[in-house]
Amino acid sequence: MESILVKTTHNLRILTLNRPDKFNSFNREMAIRFQNELDRAGNDENIRAILISGEGKAFCAGQDLSEAIDPNGPWNFSYRY
């Protein structure tokens, strides 16, 4: 399932957050995809506006904390002193 749905209508780019089961909370994959889509829209001279919406009953609950606190998650760094 795509975490960000993208649709273009005339000069409008619509980005829909698509993790309704998690209230559209951002995980790493979603954040990267979102930034890439914003960059694409910004470089497309036909796009005049961007509409950001959320699938389901919530727009966005923020960061997906289950990923942030996972000891094997994407931000698990080993520090050497």
N, C-alpha and C positions, 0 to 999 in steps of 0.2 A: 504494500500500500504506500502510495506517495505521501510524504509528510507535509508537502506544500503543493497545493494545486495551483496551476497557472492558467489564466485565461486572458485573452486580449480581445477587447471589443472596441472598435474604432480606435481612438487614441488613449484608451484606458487599459491599464494592466491591472488585473485582479489577482491578488495573492491570497489564497485561503489556507489558513493553518488547518491541517487535517490529521489531528490526533484526538478526536472527540472523546475516546475512552479515557484519556489522560487530561481532559479539559484543555487540550492543545498546549500543554506545557512543553517548553523547549528542551530538546536533548541536543547533543553535539551535532549529529547528522542534520537535524532540522535547522540549527543555527547556520551551519555552513551553506546549506541549500538556500535558505532565506537570503543570506548575504549575496550569494551568486545571482539570484533572481533580481535583487535590487540593483546590482551592478549591470546586469543585462538590460534592465529597463532604463537605467540611467544613460546607457550608451546607445539606446535606440531613439533616434531623433523623432520618430513618429509617436512615441509615447509622451503624452502631456500630463498624465496623472497616474498615481498608483493608489489603488484601494486595497486595504488589508482587512480581511475578515477572518472569522473562525467558524469551523464546521461544528455543528452540535449546539449545545445550550450554553457554552462558555466561550468567550473570546480567547483568553489565554491566562492560564494559572501561574505563569512565570517559568522559572527553570524547573526541569524535572529533577527533583532532589534525589530520587532513587539512583540516578546515574552519578550525581555529584558525590554521594557518600559511599558508593561501591568501592571497596579497596582495590578492585581490579578494573575500575572504570577508566575512562579516557584521560583523567587528570592524575593518574597514579604515577608519581615521580619518585625515583630513588635519589636521595641526597647523600653525598659523601662529605664527611667533615675531616 
